[in-house]
C-alpha cells in the first residue's frame, strides 16, 4: 500500500501537479507521525508491558464499522489480559511519560529554583507558625 501511495505522489510530482490525489502528506504510514518513516516506526516493534508479558505487539487498523480505520496495537500473545490498545491512547501516554521524565530531569539538574509564592493569612497566625523559623529582612 505504501509503495502505491509513494508511486502516486512521485508520478503526480513529475507530471507537474506537485502532489498526490491522496490525503497523505509525508511521514509514517503506520502511526501518522512526521518525524520518521514506516520502517523506523517505534510502534511496529513495541512489546507488551502488561504483567510482564513481553510479547511483540502488531500495529493494526480497525475494520469494525464504528472505529473503521483507527489504528490499534494488538499483543500477539493470545492469553494476554490486555491484548488491544488504541494507538492514539498509547501515543498520548508516551508523550505524557516523556513530559514527566523531562520535568524530573530538570528538577534533578536544577534543584535550586527561584519560586515566588503568594500566601494569605493574618499576621498573628503568620507570627505563631513561623516564629523562630524565619528571619524577616
HELIX and SHEET records of a PDB file:
HELIX    1   1 UNK A    2  UNK A   14  1                                  13    
HELIX    2   2 UNK A   38  UNK A   40  5                                   3    
HELIX    3   3 UNK A   50  UNK A   52  5                                   3    
HELIX    4   4 UNK A   65  UNK A   67  5                                   3    
HELIX    5   5 UNK A   87  UNK A  109  1                                  23    
HELIX    6   6 UNK A  123  UNK A  130  1                                   8    
SHEET    1   A 3 UNK A  57  UNK A  61  0                                        
SHEET    2   A 3 UNK A  71  UNK A  75 -1                                        
SHEET    3   A 3 UNK A  84  UNK A  86 -1                                        
END                                                                             
